[in-house]
Amino acid sequence: MTDEATKLLQEALRLPAEARAAIAGRLMESRDEPVDADAEAAWAGEIARRLEEVDSGKVTPLPWAEARRRILGEGNGRSSR
C-alpha cells in the first residue's frame, strides 16, 4: 500500500462506524463488474423475502456482536459447524 493509501486508511478508521461502512460499500462497488440482471433480480427477491420474515416476526435478527460470537463458536476461535 502506498503512503497516501495508508494515510487515507488511518483517517478513515477514525470515522464513526456508519461512515466507515458507507465508504467500504462504495469502495467495493467501485470494483464490481457489470451487473448481471438475473442475479440482481434474484437478490432483490431474496432480500424482500428476508425482510418479510423479519417484519412478520417469523425471524428475529441478531446484533452483529452476537452473530459474530456464534460464527466464531462462542469465542473460542473455531467454527461451530
C-alpha positions as CSV (number, residue, x, y, z in Angstrom):
1,M,0.0,0.0,0.0
2,T,1.3,3.5,-0.8
3,D,2.0,6.1,1.8
4,E,-1.0,8.0,0.5
5,A,-3.3,5.0,0.8
6,T,-2.0,4.2,4.3
7,K,-2.8,7.8,5.3
8,L,-6.3,7.6,3.9
9,L,-6.9,4.4,5.7
10,Q,-5.8,5.8,9.0
11,E,-8.1,8.8,8.6
12,A,-11.0,6.6,7.5
13,L,-10.5,4.3,10.6
14,R,-11.1,7.4,12.8
15,L,-14.6,7.9,11.3
16,P,-17.8,6.7,13.0
17,A,-18.8,3.1,12.2
18,E,-21.6,4.2,9.9
19,A,-19.3,6.4,7.8
20,R,-16.7,3.6,7.6
21,A,-19.4,1.1,6.4
22,A,-20.6,3.6,3.7
23,I,-17.0,4.1,2.5
24,A,-16.4,0.4,2.4
25,G,-19.5,-0.2,0.4
26,R,-18.6,2.4,-2.1
27,L,-15.1,1.0,-2.5
28,M,-16.5,-2.5,-3.0
29,E,-19.0,-1.1,-5.6
30,S,-16.1,0.5,-7.5
31,R,-14.6,-2.9,-8.1
32,D,-17.8,-4.5,-9.3
33,E,-18.1,-6.0,-12.8
34,P,-21.2,-5.1,-14.9
35,V,-24.4,-6.1,-13.2
36,D,-26.0,-9.5,-14.1
37,A,-29.7,-8.6,-14.3
38,D,-30.8,-12.1,-13.4
39,A,-28.6,-12.2,-10.3
40,E,-29.7,-8.8,-9.3
41,A,-33.4,-9.8,-9.6
42,A,-32.7,-13.0,-7.6
43,W,-31.0,-11.0,-4.8
44,A,-33.9,-8.4,-4.8
45,G,-36.3,-11.3,-4.3
46,E,-34.2,-12.8,-1.5
47,I,-33.9,-9.5,0.2
48,A,-37.7,-8.9,0.0
49,R,-38.3,-12.4,1.4
50,R,-36.0,-11.9,4.3
51,L,-37.4,-8.5,5.1
52,E,-40.9,-10.0,5.1
53,E,-39.7,-12.7,7.6
54,V,-38.4,-10.0,9.9
55,D,-41.4,-7.8,9.5
56,S,-43.8,-10.6,10.2
57,G,-41.9,-11.7,13.3
58,K,-41.1,-15.1,11.8
59,V,-37.4,-14.5,12.4
60,T,-35.6,-12.2,14.9
61,P,-32.4,-10.5,13.8
62,L,-29.3,-10.7,15.9
63,P,-27.0,-7.9,16.8
64,W,-23.6,-8.3,14.9
65,A,-21.7,-8.9,18.1
66,E,-23.9,-11.9,18.9
67,A,-23.8,-13.3,15.3
68,R,-20.1,-13.0,15.3
69,R,-19.8,-14.8,18.6
70,R,-21.9,-17.6,17.3
71,I,-19.9,-17.8,14.0
72,L,-16.7,-18.0,15.9
73,G,-18.0,-20.8,18.1
74,E,-18.7,-19.0,21.4
75,G,-15.5,-17.0,21.3
76,N,-13.0,-19.9,21.0
77,G,-11.9,-19.0,17.5
78,R,-13.3,-22.2,16.0
79,S,-16.4,-22.5,13.7
80,S,-19.3,-24.2,15.4
81,R,-20.0,-26.3,12.3
